[in-house]
Amino acid sequence: MRRIVCLTALFALAAPLLAIPVRAQQGPPHAFLFGAWTGGLFPAPAQLTALACLAHPTVIFTQDLVLRATLTDFAYIQRQVETVRGAGQGVEFRLIGATQPAAGAGLLGAAIPAPGFGCESPDALHVQRHSENEISFPGCADFPNPLIRCPSR
């Protein structure tokens, strides 16, 4: 009888540890985005090699950053992720409000807000997943076309 009570108590204490949420095992809600994507600013090419795509992707997603290319600058604009929330067939990013110095303003130049993605706020990004290798940014004017994942080879 004493063993049964001890085993029951042991299982009762261990049960919360065994009930690990499924989300914790899969990673963050935006893990499916990690990597380089092309298109968005323009239609993605039909035949795309890994070399051509990775030479200059349009958007790069990491766990903590979203980098985007622009048509007027050779450097990527880097935005830090504040929060990510799963939303149906995609995710919604809230980006940390960032500023960058005005061009040619020197050390005392006025800071200007970092550009966003053309969504309702520069600190918002909505991503809709169409397939494993295709996404879009609905409601974001800077990216009117779908993006495709850069192939690995």
Secondary structure, DSSP 8 states (H G I E B T S, - for coil): -HHHHHHHHHHHHHHHHH---HHHHH--TTGGG-EEEEESSS---SS--HHHHHHS-SEEE-SSEEEE--SS-SS-EEEEEEEEEEETTEEEEEE---EEE-TT--TT--EEE----SSSSTTEEEEEEEETTEEE-TT-TT--S-EEE----
